[in-house]
Amino acid sequence: MHQTQNPTGVKELLERDPEYVYVDVRTVEEFEQGHVPGSYNIPILFKTAFGMQPNAEFLSALTRRFPKPQKIVFG
């Protein structure tokens, strides 16, 4: 199911349903500057000398961290 939420809606969803986890897809540097408490960082892009490059391991990192069906909010 696809849903779009604003930050307030996401906060309410995470508080209302503890089965959801928040996966922050920003770069490690951005994540370290501030993030949702309790969130997981799995970057979808990495900064390289050639600019931003896709994280080829994104899906495998996600399935390693959450091996069973998991309710996830991406942000």
PDB file of N, CA, C and O in Angstrom:
ATOM      1  N   MET A   1       0.845  -1.178   0.000  1.00  0.00           N
ATOM      2  CA  MET A   1       0.000   0.000   0.000  1.00  0.00           C
ATOM      3  C   MET A   1       0.887   1.236   0.000  1.00  0.00           C
ATOM      4  O   MET A   1       1.866   1.292   0.743  1.00  0.00           O
ATOM      5  N   HIS A   2       0.567   2.198  -0.799  1.00  0.00           N
ATOM      6  CA  HIS A   2       1.327   3.442  -0.877  1.00  0.00           C
ATOM      7  C   HIS A   2       0.577   4.530  -0.121  1.00  0.00           C
ATOM      8  O   HIS A   2      -0.607   4.774  -0.353  1.00  0.00           O
ATOM      9  N   GLN A   3       1.288   5.169   0.778  1.00  0.00           N
ATOM     10  CA  GLN A   3       0.701   6.283   1.510  1.00  0.00           C
ATOM     11  C   GLN A   3       1.728   7.398   1.592  1.00  0.00           C
ATOM     12  O   GLN A   3       2.925   7.139   1.714  1.00  0.00           O
ATOM     13  N   THR A   4       1.272   8.617   1.526  1.00  0.00           N
ATOM     14  CA  THR A   4       2.138   9.769   1.712  1.00  0.00           C
ATOM     15  C   THR A   4       1.660  10.503   2.945  1.00  0.00           C
ATOM     16  O   THR A   4       0.469  10.775   3.101  1.00  0.00           O
ATOM     17  N   GLN A   5       2.599  10.819   3.819  1.00  0.00           N
ATOM     18  CA  GLN A   5       2.260  11.504   5.062  1.00  0.00           C
ATOM     19  C   GLN A   5       3.143  12.736   5.211  1.00  0.00           C
ATOM     20  O   GLN A   5       4.276  12.755   4.731  1.00  0.00           O
ATOM     21  N   ASN A   6       2.631  13.747   5.865  1.00  0.00           N
ATOM     22  CA  ASN A   6       3.468  14.872   6.229  1.00  0.00           C
ATOM     23  C   ASN A   6       4.186  14.513   7.531  1.00  0.00           C
ATOM     24  O   ASN A   6       3.837  13.513   8.159  1.00  0.00           O
ATOM     25  N   PRO A   7       5.181  15.301   7.956  1.00  0.00           N
ATOM     26  CA  PRO A   7       5.923  14.945   9.172  1.00  0.00           C
ATOM     27  C   PRO A   7       5.042  14.712  10.403  1.00  0.00           C
ATOM     28  O   PRO A   7       5.310  13.809  11.195  1.00  0.00           O
ATOM     29  N   THR A   8       4.007  15.510  10.563  1.00  0.00           N
ATOM     30  CA  THR A   8       3.112  15.332  11.700  1.00  0.00           C
ATOM     31  C   THR A   8       2.375  14.002  11.595  1.00  0.00           C
ATOM     32  O   THR A   8       2.212  13.291  12.587  1.00  0.00           O
ATOM     33  N   GLY A   9       1.933  13.676  10.386  1.00  0.00           N
ATOM     34  CA  GLY A   9       1.243  12.402  10.168  1.00  0.00           C
ATOM     35  C   GLY A   9       2.145  11.210  10.433  1.00  0.00           C
ATOM     36  O   GLY A   9       1.700  10.203  10.984  1.00  0.00           O
ATOM     37  N   VAL A  10       3.406  11.316  10.048  1.00  0.00           N
ATOM     38  CA  VAL A  10       4.366  10.236  10.302  1.00  0.00           C
ATOM     39  C   VAL A  10       4.583  10.069  11.795  1.00  0.00           C
ATOM     40  O   VAL A  10       4.592   8.949  12.306  1.00  0.00           O
ATOM     41  N   LYS A  11       4.756  11.177  12.492  1.00  0.00           N
ATOM     42  CA  LYS A  11       4.964  11.128  13.952  1.00  0.00           C
ATOM     43  C   LYS A  11       3.774  10.451  14.622  1.00  0.00           C
ATOM     44  O   LYS A  11       3.953   9.599  15.492  1.00  0.00           O
ATOM     45  N   GLU A  12       2.574  10.822  14.226  1.00  0.00           N
ATOM     46  CA  GLU A  12       1.364  10.224  14.800  1.00  0.00           C
ATOM     47  C   GLU A  12       1.284   8.730  14.477  1.00  0.00           C
ATOM     48  O   GLU A  12       0.904   7.931  15.333  1.00  0.00           O
ATOM     49  N   LEU A  13       1.639   8.353  13.251  1.00  0.00           N
ATOM     50  CA  LEU A  13       1.613   6.951  12.847  1.00  0.00           C
ATOM     51  C   LEU A  13       2.579   6.133  13.694  1.00  0.00           C
ATOM     52  O   LEU A  13       2.218   5.063  14.184  1.00  0.00           O
ATOM     53  N   LEU A  14       3.806   6.627  13.871  1.00  0.00           N
ATOM     54  CA  LEU A  14       4.806   5.914  14.662  1.00  0.00           C
ATOM     55  C   LEU A  14       4.389   5.788  16.121  1.00  0.00           C
ATOM     56  O   LEU A  14       4.664   4.776  16.765  1.00  0.00           O
ATOM     57  N   GLU A  15       3.726   6.815  16.642  1.00  0.00           N
ATOM     58  CA  GLU A  15       3.258   6.766  18.033  1.00  0.00           C
ATOM     59  C   GLU A  15       2.059   5.836  18.187  1.00  0.00           C
ATOM     60  O   GLU A  15       1.921   5.163  19.209  1.00  0.00           O
ATOM     61  N   ARG A  16       1.202   5.795  17.188  1.00  0.00           N
ATOM     62  CA  ARG A  16      -0.037   5.015  17.246  1.00  0.00           C
ATOM     63  C   ARG A  16       0.212   3.523  17.021  1.00  0.00           C
ATOM     64  O   ARG A  16      -0.464   2.685  17.619  1.00  0.00           O
ATOM     65  N   ASP A  17       1.170   3.190  16.170  1.00  0.00           N
ATOM     66  CA  ASP A  17       1.387   1.791  15.809  1.00  0.00           C
ATOM     67  C   ASP A  17       2.864   1.434  15.991  1.00  0.00           C
ATOM     68  O   ASP A  17       3.672   1.729  15.110  1.00  0.00           O
ATOM     69  N   PRO A  18       3.235   0.809  17.108  1.00  0.00           N
ATOM     70  CA  PRO A  18       4.639   0.490  17.384  1.00  0.00           C
ATOM     71  C   PRO A  18       5.239  -0.560  16.447  1.00  0.00           C
ATOM     72  O   PRO A  18       6.439  -0.826  16.513  1.00  0.00           O
ATOM     73  N   GLU A  19       4.424  -1.158  15.579  1.00  0.00           N
ATOM     74  CA  GLU A  19       4.964  -2.114  14.615  1.00  0.00           C
ATOM     75  C   GLU A  19       5.693  -1.415  13.464  1.00  0.00           C
ATOM     76  O   GLU A  19       6.453  -2.053  12.735  1.00  0.00           O
ATOM     77  N   TYR A  20       5.468  -0.114  13.298  1.00  0.00           N
ATOM     78  CA  TYR A  20       6.161   0.638  12.257  1.00  0.00           C
ATOM     79  C   TYR A  20       7.560   1.012  12.720  1.00  0.00           C
ATOM     80  O   TYR A  20       7.777   1.320  13.892  1.00  0.00           O
ATOM     81  N   VAL A  21       8.505   0.981  11.786  1.00  0.00           N
ATOM     82  CA  VAL A  21       9.837   1.511  12.028  1.00  0.00           C
ATOM     83  C   VAL A  21      10.093   2.594  10.982  1.00  0.00           C
ATOM     84  O   VAL A  21       9.527   2.571   9.889  1.00  0.00           O
ATOM     85  N   TYR A  22      10.953   3.537  11.342  1.00  0.00           N
ATOM     86  CA  TYR A  22      11.292   4.629  10.438  1.00  0.00           C
ATOM     87  C   TYR A  22      12.661   4.369   9.849  1.00  0.00           C
ATOM     88  O   TYR A  22      13.642   4.241  10.582  1.00  0.00           O
ATOM     89  N   VAL A  23      12.736   4.290   8.526  1.00  0.00           N
ATOM     90  CA  VAL A  23      14.010   4.109   7.831  1.00  0.00           C
ATOM     91  C   VAL A  23      14.332   5.420   7.115  1.00  0.00           C
ATOM     92  O   VAL A  23      13.626   5.849   6.202  1.00  0.00           O
ATOM     93  N   ASP A  24      15.417   6.034   7.561  1.00  0.00           N
ATOM     94  CA  ASP A  24      15.892   7.303   7.011  1.00  0.00           C
ATOM     95  C   ASP A  24      16.802   6.971   5.835  1.00  0.00           C
ATOM     96  O   ASP A  24      17.829   6.317   6.018  1.00  0.00           O
ATOM     97  N   VAL A  25      16.445   7.412   4.633  1.00  0.00           N
ATOM     98  CA  VAL A  25      17.196   7.056   3.432  1.00  0.00           C
ATOM     99  C   VAL A  25      18.214   8.116   3.026  1.00  0.00           C
ATOM    100  O   VAL A  25      18.831   8.013   1.965  1.00  0.00           O
ATOM    101  N   ARG A  26      18.389   9.129   3.865  1.00  0.00           N
ATOM    102  CA  ARG A  26      19.360  10.187   3.554  1.00  0.00           C
ATOM    103  C   ARG A  26      20.793   9.674   3.729  1.00  0.00           C
ATOM    104  O   ARG A  26      21.013   8.573   4.235  1.00  0.00           O
ATOM    105  N   THR A  27      21.748  10.479   3.307  1.00  0.00           N
ATOM    106  CA  THR A  27      23.152  10.094   3.452  1.00  0.00           C
ATOM    107  C   THR A  27      23.514   9.978   4.931  1.00  0.00           C
ATOM    108  O   THR A  27      22.820  10.506   5.800  1.00  0.00           O
ATOM    109  N   VAL A  28      24.608   9.278   5.195  1.00  0.00           N
ATOM    110  CA  VAL A  28      25.086   9.116   6.568  1.00  0.00           C
ATOM    111  C   VAL A  28      25.342  10.486   7.192  1.00  0.00           C
ATOM    112  O   VAL A  28      24.990  10.717   8.349  1.00  0.00           O
ATOM    113  N   GLU A  29      25.950  11.390   6.433  1.00  0.00           N
ATOM    114  CA  GLU A  29      26.259  12.727   6.935  1.00  0.00           C
ATOM    115  C   GLU A  29      24.991  13.487   7.326  1.00  0.00           C
ATOM    116  O   GLU A  29      24.951  14.139   8.369  1.00  0.00           O
ATOM    117  N   GLU A  30      23.969  13.402   6.495  1.00  0.00           N
ATOM    118  CA  GLU A  30      22.702  14.067   6.802  1.00  0.00           C
ATOM    119  C   GLU A  30      22.056  13.440   8.031  1.00  0.00           C
ATOM    120  O   GLU A  30      21.539  14.150   8.894  1.00  0.00           O
ATOM    121  N   PHE A  31      22.083  12.122   8.111  1.00  0.00           N
ATOM    122  CA  PHE A  31      21.507  11.405   9.246  1.00  0.00           C
ATOM    123  C   PHE A  31      22.193  11.826  10.547  1.00  0.00           C
ATOM    124  O   PHE A  31      21.535  12.047  11.563  1.00  0.00           O
ATOM    125  N   GLU A  32      23.526  11.934  10.502  1.00  0.00           N
ATOM    126  CA  GLU A  32      24.278  12.292  11.704  1.00  0.00           C
ATOM    127  C   GLU A  32      24.000  13.711  12.172  1.00  0.00           C
ATOM    128  O   GLU A  32      24.222  14.024  13.342  1.00  0.00           O
ATOM    129  N   GLN A  33      23.519  14.579  11.286  1.00  0.00           N
ATOM    130  CA  GLN A  33      23.181  15.952  11.658  1.00  0.00           C
ATOM    131  C   GLN A  33      21.858  16.029  12.421  1.00  0.00           C
ATOM    132  O   GLN A  33      21.564  17.043  13.054  1.00  0.00           O
ATOM    133  N   GLY A  34      21.073  14.979  12.363  1.00  0.00           N
ATOM    134  CA  GLY A  34      19.788  14.927  13.060  1.00  0.00           C
ATOM    135  C   GLY A  34      18.863  13.950  12.387  1.00  0.00           C
ATOM    136  O   GLY A  34      18.831  13.840  11.161  1.00  0.00           O
ATOM    137  N   HIS A  35      18.101  13.230  13.211  1.00  0.00           N
ATOM    138  CA  HIS A  35      17.189  12.225  12.669  1.00  0.00           C
ATOM    139  C   HIS A  35      16.082  11.925  13.671  1.00  0.00           C
ATOM    140  O   HIS A  35      16.140  12.331  14.832  1.00  0.00           O
ATOM    141  N   VAL A  36      15.088  11.214  13.198  1.00  0.00           N
ATOM    142  CA  VAL A  36      13.968  10.787  14.033  1.00  0.00           C
ATOM    143  C   VAL A  36      14.518   9.823  15.092  1.00  0.00           C
ATOM    144  O   VAL A  36      15.222   8.875  14.747  1.00  0.00           O
ATOM    145  N   PRO A  37      14.209  10.051  16.368  1.00  0.00           N
ATOM    146  CA  PRO A  37      14.682   9.128  17.408  1.00  0.00           C
ATOM    147  C   PRO A  37      14.255   7.686  17.116  1.00  0.00           C
ATOM    148  O   PRO A  37      13.097   7.424  16.793  1.00  0.00           O
ATOM    149  N   GLY A  38      15.201   6.766  17.234  1.00  0.00           N
ATOM    150  CA  GLY A  38      14.915   5.358  17.015  1.00  0.00           C
ATOM    151  C   GLY A  38      14.911   4.928  15.563  1.00  0.00           C
ATOM    152  O   GLY A  38      14.618   3.771  15.262  1.00  0.00           O
ATOM    153  N   SER A  39      15.233   5.843  14.656  1.00  0.00           N
ATOM    154  CA  SER A  39      15.203   5.497  13.235  1.00  0.00           C
ATOM    155  C   SER A  39      16.450   4.727  12.823  1.00  0.00           C
ATOM    156  O   SER A  39      17.462   4.723  13.524  1.00  0.00           O
ATOM    157  N   TYR A  40      16.354   4.081  11.677  1.00  0.00           N
ATOM    158  CA  TYR A  40      17.460   3.333  11.088  1.00  0.00           C
ATOM    159  C   TYR A  40      17.917   4.085   9.848  1.00  0.00           C
ATOM    160  O   TYR A  40      17.089   4.626   9.115  1.00  0.00           O
ATOM    161  N   ASN A  41      19.212   4.127   9.604  1.00  0.00           N
ATOM    162  CA  ASN A  41      19.737   4.819   8.423  1.00  0.00           C
ATOM    163  C   ASN A  41      20.216   3.794   7.403  1.00  0.00           C
ATOM    164  O   ASN A  41      21.176   3.060   7.639  1.00  0.00           O
ATOM    165  N   ILE A  42      19.532   3.757   6.270  1.00  0.00           N
ATOM    166  CA  ILE A  42      19.964   2.958   5.131  1.00  0.00           C
ATOM    167  C   ILE A  42      19.930   3.909   3.934  1.00  0.00           C
ATOM    168  O   ILE A  42      18.885   4.090   3.309  1.00  0.00           O
ATOM    169  N   PRO A  43      21.084   4.517   3.617  1.00  0.00           N
ATOM    170  CA  PRO A  43      21.113   5.514   2.541  1.00  0.00           C
ATOM    171  C   PRO A  43      20.721   4.930   1.184  1.00  0.00           C
ATOM    172  O   PRO A  43      21.112   3.818   0.829  1.00  0.00           O
ATOM    173  N   ILE A  44      19.951   5.701   0.449  1.00  0.00           N
ATOM    174  CA  ILE A  44      19.595   5.285  -0.906  1.00  0.00           C
ATOM    175  C   ILE A  44      20.632   5.809  -1.898  1.00  0.00           C
ATOM    176  O   ILE A  44      20.755   5.293  -3.009  1.00  0.00           O
ATOM    177  N   LEU A  45      21.379   6.840  -1.489  1.00  0.00           N
ATOM    178  CA  LEU A  45      22.445   7.422  -2.297  1.00  0.00           C
ATOM    179  C   LEU A  45      23.681   7.628  -1.430  1.00  0.00           C
ATOM    180  O   LEU A  45      23.573   7.809  -0.218  1.00  0.00           O
ATOM    181  N   PHE A  46      24.853   7.599  -2.056  1.00  0.00           N
ATOM    182  CA  PHE A  46      26.106   7.904  -1.380  1.00  0.00           C
ATOM    183  C   PHE A  46      26.802   9.044  -2.108  1.00  0.00           C
ATOM    184  O   PHE A  46      26.744   9.133  -3.334  1.00  0.00           O
ATOM    185  N   LYS A  47      27.466   9.923  -1.343  1.00  0.00           N
ATOM    186  CA  LYS A  47      28.285  10.968  -1.945  1.00  0.00           C
ATOM    187  C   LYS A  47      29.604  10.347  -2.375  1.00  0.00           C
ATOM    188  O   LYS A  47      30.259   9.658  -1.594  1.00  0.00           O
ATOM    189  N   THR A  48      29.991  10.594  -3.622  1.00  0.00           N
ATOM    190  CA  THR A  48      31.264  10.089  -4.129  1.00  0.00           C
ATOM    191  C   THR A  48      31.978  11.240  -4.833  1.00  0.00           C
ATOM    192  O   THR A  48      31.426  12.331  -4.975  1.00  0.00           O
ATOM    193  N   ALA A  49      33.192  10.989  -5.265  1.00  0.00           N
ATOM    194  CA  ALA A  49      33.952  11.988  -6.019  1.00  0.00           C
ATOM    195  C   ALA A  49      33.257  12.324  -7.336  1.00  0.00           C
ATOM    196  O   ALA A  49      33.530  13.366  -7.932  1.00  0.00           O
ATOM    197  N   PHE A  50      32.369  11.458  -7.791  1.00  0.00           N
ATOM    198  CA  PHE A  50      31.647  11.654  -9.045  1.00  0.00           C
ATOM    199  C   PHE A  50      30.223  12.166  -8.815  1.00  0.00           C
ATOM    200  O   PHE A  50      29.405  12.163  -9.734  1.00  0.00           O
ATOM    201  N   GLY A  51      29.931  12.602  -7.595  1.00  0.00           N
ATOM    202  CA  GLY A  51      28.592  13.071  -7.262  1.00  0.00           C
ATOM    203  C   GLY A  51      27.803  11.998  -6.526  1.00  0.00           C
ATOM    204  O   GLY A  51      28.368  11.013  -6.049  1.00  0.00           O
ATOM    205  N   MET A  52      26.522  12.195  -6.441  1.00  0.00           N
ATOM    206  CA  MET A  52      25.668  11.241  -5.748  1.00  0.00           C
ATOM    207  C   MET A  52      25.487   9.996  -6.610  1.00  0.00           C
ATOM    208  O   MET A  52      25.196  10.077  -7.803  1.00  0.00           O
ATOM    209  N   GLN A  53      25.669   8.839  -5.969  1.00  0.00           N
ATOM    210  CA  GLN A  53      25.546   7.567  -6.665  1.00  0.00           C
ATOM    211  C   GLN A  53      24.563   6.670  -5.918  1.00  0.00           C
ATOM    212  O   GLN A  53      24.529   6.684  -4.687  1.00  0.00           O
ATOM    213  N   PRO A  54      23.762   5.890  -6.644  1.00  0.00           N
ATOM    214  CA  PRO A  54      22.810   4.985  -5.985  1.00  0.00           C
ATOM    215  C   PRO A  54      23.527   3.957  -5.108  1.00  0.00           C
ATOM    216  O   PRO A  54      24.625   3.501  -5.427  1.00  0.00           O
ATOM    217  N   ASN A  55      22.892   3.613  -4.020  1.00  0.00           N
ATOM    218  CA  ASN A  55      23.384   2.560  -3.137  1.00  0.00           C
ATOM    219  C   ASN A  55      22.933   1.227  -3.723  1.00  0.00           C
ATOM    220  O   ASN A  55      21.772   0.841  -3.583  1.00  0.00           O
ATOM    221  N   ALA A  56      23.849   0.529  -4.374  1.00  0.00           N
ATOM    222  CA  ALA A  56      23.516  -0.748  -5.011  1.00  0.00           C
ATOM    223  C   ALA A  56      23.108  -1.800  -3.985  1.00  0.00           C
ATOM    224  O   ALA A  56      22.480  -2.797  -4.340  1.00  0.00           O
ATOM    225  N   GLU A  57      23.454  -1.592  -2.731  1.00  0.00           N
ATOM    226  CA  GLU A  57      23.152  -2.554  -1.669  1.00  0.00           C
ATOM    227  C   GLU A  57      21.908  -2.173  -0.852  1.00  0.00           C
ATOM    228  O   GLU A  57      21.626  -2.798   0.171  1.00  0.00           O
ATOM    229  N   PHE A  58      21.168  -1.156  -1.298  1.00  0.00           N
ATOM    230  CA  PHE A  58      20.028  -0.669  -0.508  1.00  0.00           C
ATOM    231  C   PHE A  58      19.040  -1.781  -0.180  1.00  0.00           C
ATOM    232  O   PHE A  58      18.716  -1.994   0.988  1.00  0.00           O
ATOM    233  N   LEU A  59      18.566  -2.479  -1.181  1.00  0.00           N
ATOM    234  CA  LEU A  59      17.552  -3.512  -0.962  1.00  0.00           C
ATOM    235  C   LEU A  59      18.095  -4.648  -0.105  1.00  0.00           C
ATOM    236  O   LEU A  59      17.399  -5.123   0.792  1.00  0.00           O
ATOM    237  N   SER A  60      19.318  -5.091  -0.358  1.00  0.00           N
ATOM    238  CA  SER A  60      19.868  -6.187   0.443  1.00  0.00           C
ATOM    239  C   SER A  60      20.109  -5.731   1.885  1.00  0.00           C
ATOM    240  O   SER A  60      19.909  -6.516   2.812  1.00  0.00           O
ATOM    241  N   ALA A  61      20.534  -4.478   2.095  1.00  0.00           N
ATOM    242  CA  ALA A  61      20.705  -3.962   3.459  1.00  0.00           C
ATOM    243  C   ALA A  61      19.353  -3.905   4.174  1.00  0.00           C
ATOM    244  O   ALA A  61      19.257  -4.216   5.361  1.00  0.00           O
ATOM    245  N   LEU A  62      18.331  -3.512   3.457  1.00  0.00           N
ATOM    246  CA  LEU A  62      16.984  -3.436   4.030  1.00  0.00           C
ATOM    247  C   LEU A  62      16.485  -4.823   4.428  1.00  0.00           C
ATOM    248  O   LEU A  62      15.949  -4.997   5.522  1.00  0.00           O
ATOM    249  N   THR A  63      16.656  -5.804   3.554  1.00  0.00           N
ATOM    250  CA  THR A  63      16.164  -7.148   3.867  1.00  0.00           C
ATOM    251  C   THR A  63      17.024  -7.851   4.918  1.00  0.00           C
ATOM    252  O   THR A  63      16.524  -8.715   5.638  1.00  0.00           O
ATOM    253  N   ARG A  64      18.305  -7.497   5.018  1.00  0.00           N
ATOM    254  CA  ARG A  64      19.128  -8.044   6.107  1.00  0.00           C
ATOM    255  C   ARG A  64      18.675  -7.491   7.450  1.00  0.00           C
ATOM    256  O   ARG A  64      18.603  -8.226   8.435  1.00  0.00           O
ATOM    257  N   ARG A  65      18.371  -6.203   7.491  1.00  0.00           N
ATOM    258  CA  ARG A  65      17.964  -5.574   8.753  1.00  0.00           C
ATOM    259  C   ARG A  65      16.552  -5.977   9.148  1.00  0.00           C
ATOM    260  O   ARG A  65      16.255  -6.129  10.333  1.00  0.00           O
ATOM    261  N   PHE A  66      15.688  -6.149   8.168  1.00  0.00           N
ATOM    262  CA  PHE A  66      14.285  -6.505   8.411  1.00  0.00           C
ATOM    263  C   PHE A  66      13.960  -7.763   7.599  1.00  0.00           C
ATOM    264  O   PHE A  66      13.319  -7.673   6.552  1.00  0.00           O
ATOM    265  N   PRO A  67      14.401  -8.946   8.079  1.00  0.00           N
ATOM    266  CA  PRO A  67      14.245 -10.170   7.294  1.00  0.00           C
ATOM    267  C   PRO A  67      12.812 -10.674   7.155  1.00  0.00           C
ATOM    268  O   PRO A  67      12.524 -11.469   6.260  1.00  0.00           O
ATOM    269  N   LYS A  68      11.925 -10.232   8.013  1.00  0.00           N
ATOM    270  CA  LYS A  68      10.520 -10.654   7.910  1.00  0.00           C
ATOM    271  C   LYS A  68       9.677  -9.457   7.513  1.00  0.00           C
ATOM    272  O   LYS A  68      10.157  -8.325   7.566  1.00  0.00           O
ATOM    273  N   PRO A  69       8.439  -9.678   7.118  1.00  0.00           N
ATOM    274  CA  PRO A  69       7.581  -8.537   6.771  1.00  0.00           C
ATOM    275  C   PRO A  69       7.565  -7.512   7.909  1.00  0.00           C
ATOM    276  O   PRO A  69       7.367  -7.853   9.075  1.00  0.00           O
ATOM    277  N   GLN A  70       7.775  -6.275   7.542  1.00  0.00           N
ATOM    278  CA  GLN A  70       7.885  -5.196   8.524  1.00  0.00           C
ATOM    279  C   GLN A  70       7.128  -3.983   8.019  1.00  0.00           C
ATOM    280  O   GLN A  70       7.207  -3.650   6.836  1.00  0.00           O
ATOM    281  N   LYS A  71       6.402  -3.327   8.894  1.00  0.00           N
ATOM    282  CA  LYS A  71       5.764  -2.067   8.542  1.00  0.00           C
ATOM    283  C   LYS A  71       6.850  -0.986   8.586  1.00  0.00           C
ATOM    284  O   LYS A  71       7.452  -0.751   9.633  1.00  0.00           O
ATOM    285  N   ILE A  72       7.094  -0.337   7.459  1.00  0.00           N
ATOM    286  CA  ILE A  72       8.177   0.630   7.348  1.00  0.00           C
ATOM    287  C   ILE A  72       7.669   1.963   6.827  1.00  0.00           C
ATOM    288  O   ILE A  72       6.852   2.024   5.908  1.00  0.00           O
ATOM    289  N   VAL A  73       8.174   3.033   7.437  1.00  0.00           N
ATOM    290  CA  VAL A  73       7.975   4.385   6.946  1.00  0.00           C
ATOM    291  C   VAL A  73       9.340   4.839   6.447  1.00  0.00           C
ATOM    292  O   VAL A  73      10.319   4.801   7.193  1.00  0.00           O
ATOM    293  N   PHE A  74       9.410   5.270   5.186  1.00  0.00           N
ATOM    294  CA  PHE A  74      10.663   5.774   4.619  1.00  0.00           C
ATOM    295  C   PHE A  74      10.633   7.297   4.636  1.00  0.00           C
ATOM    296  O   PHE A  74       9.597   7.918   4.397  1.00  0.00           O
ATOM    297  N   GLY A  75      11.760   7.867   4.917  1.00  0.00           N
ATOM    298  CA  GLY A  75      11.841   9.324   4.901  1.00  0.00           C
ATOM    299  C   GLY A  75      13.255   9.788   4.704  1.00  0.00           C
ATOM    300  O   GLY A  75      13.510  10.991   4.665  1.00  0.00           O
TER     301      GLY A  75
END
